[in-house]
Amino acid sequence: MAYAPMPPYGGGGVTALRAGLERLRKAALLYLVSALLVGVGLSTLLIGGALFRGPGALAGAVGTIAAALIGAILGLAALFALLIPAFSSLKEYDRSRFGTPSTLLKVGYGGGFALIFLAMLLLIAGISAKSAGAVLGGLVLFGIGAILMFIGMIGIIIGMFRLKDVTGEGLFTAAGVLFIIAIFVSILALVAWILVYVAAGKALSRVSVGAPTAPPAQPAPPGVPPPPA
């Protein structure tokens, strides 16, 4: 049965909503694959270190680095190629509901990753040159970047609750709650992304391309002449 989404206020058509949900679903899947690769890498390191010595431990370390690197690349791709564009599409659908989450994601994650990358370069340069000032500057940039990343997470949380309002899919609310708890228990973010993947798929199956995107016109009260053609 098709689900008529809550009408946007000054927003775009349902096509933009569908595009946002499709990108969000792909982003959730890519995040899950990314987390799996990182987990496999860590398991490789632990097993290699516990069962082997010398070459075995080295192989475990190399496997961890490779898996973590691939996982990090996939995570960045999920963020910049899918998640941020997903909320840009949702903002196009309804600016009043998704404008704030979209902005928080772009500023928080975009700025946060940029500052953390610069902080890492500055820290490496400072340690190599034995410069206390450069190391301190790197730590300050890293702290600011971490704050921006937290702002990006707030954007995701708000976006989940707004998606529930628009699509009527309760799993988005559950995902939003888990993202809040994941600030303190990070493993729950993985469960949250699973819920996002399922919720986006269910919402896509219920949203009809032909569903109305604006409130229907109200009939004129009795005795009031119709507006001129």
N, C-alpha and C positions, 0 to 999 in steps of 0.2 A: 504494500500500500504506500503510495507516495505521501510524503510529508511536506506540507506547505510551511517553509521556514518563517520565523517571525519577521514581519516586514521591516526592512531597513529604513532609517530616517536619513534621507539625503544620500543614500548609497547606490550601489550598482545592482546589476541583475543577479539572478541565481547562478549564472555561469561563473561569476567571480567567486561565489561561495563554494561551488563545486571545485574550482581550481585550487582554492585554498585548502579544502579538505583533502584533495588528492595529494598535494604537495606535503601536507602535514602527515598523512599516512606513510608516504615514502620516507620522510624524515625520521619518523618513529622507527621504521624498519631498519634504516641505515644506522641509527643510534644503537639499536639492539645488536646488529652485526659488529659494530665498533666495540661495544662493551664485551661481546663474546671473544673477540680477538685479543683484547687486553687480558681477559680472564684466562684464556688459553696460554698466553705468554707467561703470565705469572705462575700458572700451574707447571709449565715447562721448567721454569727456573727452580721452583720448589722441589719437583720430582728429580730434576737433574742434580740439584745440590744434595738431596738426601740419598740418592741411590748411587751416584757416581762421584768420582774425584777426578781432578785434572781435566782431561778433555770433555768428560761428561758434564761437569759443572760449567765449563766454557760454552759448550753447545747450548746448555740451558739459558745462559746469559744472552747468547746471540739470538736464540729463539725469542726470548722475552723482548729484547730491543726491537727485533724485526716486527713481531706481532703488535707491540705497543705503538710503533711508528705507523704501521698500516692502519691500526685502529684510530690513532689520532688524526690521520689524514681523512679517513672516512667520517669521523666525527665533525671535522671542520667542513667537509663537503655537505654533510647533513645540515649543518647550521647555516652556512652562507648560500648554498645552492638550493636548499629546500625549505628550511624552517623560516628564515627571515622572509623569503619570497612568499611563503604560505600566508603569513600574517599581512604582507603587503596586499595580497589578493583579498583577504578577509577585510582589510581596511577599505579596499575599493568597494566591497559589498556593503559595508556599514561602517562609516568613519566614526560615528558616535560611539560605537561599542568597541571597535578594534583599533582605533587610532592610537590610544594610549599603549596597549600591549605592543603594537608594531614599533612605536617609537622607543619604548623601553628595551626591546630586543635589539634594535639597531644600535642604539647608544651603548647599552650595557655590554652585549657580547662583542659587537664590532670594536668599540673603544677598549673594552677590557682585554681582548686578545692582542690588540695592537700594543697596548702598554706593557702587557706581560712579556710579549716578544722583545720589545725594546729593553725591558728590565733584565731579561736573560742575557742579552748581548752586553749590556752595561756591567752586569755582574761578572761575566766571563772576562771582559776586558779589565775590570777592576782587580779581579783576583790575579790575572796574569801579570798586570803591571804593579801589583801590590799597592793599589791606591785605595785608601780607606774612603775617600770622598766618592769615588766611582761606585764602590760597593754600597755605600749608604744611599746614594742616588738610585741605584738599582733596586734596593729594598723598598724605598719610598714609592717608586713607580710600580713595583710588584703589589704593594698594598693598595694603591689606588686602582690598579687593574682588577684586583680581587673584589673591591667594592663595586666596580662597574659590572663585573660578572654576576654579583649578587643582584644587582638591579635588573640584569637580563633575565635572571630566574624569576624575579617578581613579575616581569612581563609575561612569561610563560604561564605562571599561576593565574594571573588575571585573565589571560586569554582562554584558559580552560573553562573558567566559570562563565565567561561570555559566550563561549561555544555551546555550553549547556543551555543558556538562555535562548540562543538562536535556533539550535537544532532539536532541542528537547531530549538529547541523549545524556542520560544520567552518568554514564561512565566517564564523561569529561569532568564532572564534579569530583568523582572518586580519584581521577588522575591528579586534579588540582590539589586535593587534600594530601595525596602521597608526595607530590612535589614539595609541599610545605614541610612535611615530616622529613623528606630527604635532605633538607638543609642540615639536619642533625644526624640522620642515618642515611648515608649516601646510597647504600645498596637499594633502597626503596625507589630510587629514581628509575632503576631498571624495570621494576614492576609498573611504575607510572607510565613509562613509554609503551609497555605492552598494552595497557588500557587505552592509551591514545591511539595506537594502531587499530585496536578492535573498535573503539568508539568512532573513529573517522570512517572506517569501513561501513559500519552500521548506518551512520548518518548519510553517507553517500548513497547507500541503497534506498534510503527513504526520501531523499531530496529529489524532487522532480524538476527537470529543466523548465518545464512549463508552469511551475508553481508561481503564484502571484508574488510580486516583490514590492507592492505598495498597498496601503490600506484601501479597501474599496470606497468609492465615492458615496457619501451619505446623502440620502434623499432630502430634498428641501422640505422644511416644515410646512404644514398646511397654511394656505393663504399667502405664501411667499412666492412671487413670480419667478420662473426659471431665469437663469442668467442669459443674456443675449448670445446668439450663436456667433 
